[in-house]
Amino acid sequence: MAFTATVHEVDGEFTVNVPENVAREHGLREGLAVDVDIIDNKLVLRHRRSKYTVEELLAQCDFSLPMSEEDREWDAMRPVGRELI
């Protein structure tokens, strides 16, 4: 994905604005620390997502959809370890 951005100077530091849809798609948010590399004259930003909250994971789910046959079978299985229900 490529887009055009404008460089701004703020208090002696340079910033680049990322469009909101691109930021959301890639999990960027204000205050997120990123690694910055310059490779072959390209500015490369990377962030590592190490933890997700239950709320973030559940927000991706559509509970109005019917369960697949495989999911129903899995849901009906007896516990085999120390699962919490």
C-alpha positions in Angstrom: 0.0 0.0 0.0 1.4 3.4 -0.9 0.1 6.9 -0.1 1.5 10.4 -0.2 2.1 12.1 3.0 3.4 15.6 4.0 6.3 16.1 6.4 5.7 18.7 9.1 8.1 20.3 11.6 6.9 20.5 15.1 9.1 21.9 17.9 12.3 21.0 16.0 11.1 17.4 15.1 9.7 16.2 11.9 6.4 14.3 11.7 4.6 12.5 8.9 0.8 12.1 9.1 -0.6 8.7 8.3 -4.1 8.5 7.0 -6.6 7.3 9.7 -7.7 4.2 7.7 -4.1 3.1 7.1 -3.2 3.6 10.8 -6.3 1.6 12.0 -5.6 -1.2 9.5 -2.1 -1.6 10.8 -2.8 -1.1 14.5 -1.1 2.3 14.8 -2.2 4.7 17.6 -1.0 7.8 19.3 1.9 7.1 21.6 2.8 3.8 20.0 6.6 3.3 19.9 7.9 2.2 16.5 11.3 1.1 15.2 12.6 3.2 12.3 15.1 2.1 9.7 16.3 3.7 6.6 16.9 1.0 4.0 17.8 1.8 0.4 16.7 5.4 0.9 13.3 4.3 2.2 12.0 5.1 5.6 10.7 1.9 7.2 8.5 1.9 10.3 7.9 -1.3 12.3 5.9 -2.0 15.4 5.6 -5.2 17.3 2.2 -6.2 18.7 3.0 -8.5 21.7 -0.3 -8.5 23.6 -4.0 -8.2 22.8 -6.7 -7.6 25.3 -9.8 -9.8 25.5 -11.8 -6.7 24.5 -9.8 -6.1 21.4 -10.2 -9.8 20.3 -13.9 -9.9 21.0 -14.4 -6.6 19.1 -13.3 -8.5 16.0 -16.0 -11.1 16.4 -19.5 -11.1 14.8 -21.6 -13.0 17.2 -24.7 -12.7 14.9 -23.2 -15.2 12.5 -24.1 -18.8 12.8 -21.5 -21.2 14.1 -19.9 -23.6 11.6 -20.3 -27.3 12.0 -16.7 -27.6 13.1 -17.2 -24.9 15.7 -20.4 -26.6 17.0 -18.5 -29.9 17.4 -15.6 -28.1 19.1 -18.0 -26.3 21.4 -19.8 -29.5 22.4 -16.5 -31.4 23.3 -15.9 -32.4 26.9 -13.0 -30.6 28.6 -9.7 -32.6 28.4 -7.5 -30.5 30.6 -8.0 -27.6 33.0 -10.2 -25.3 30.8 -12.1 -22.6 32.4 -15.8 -22.2 31.5 
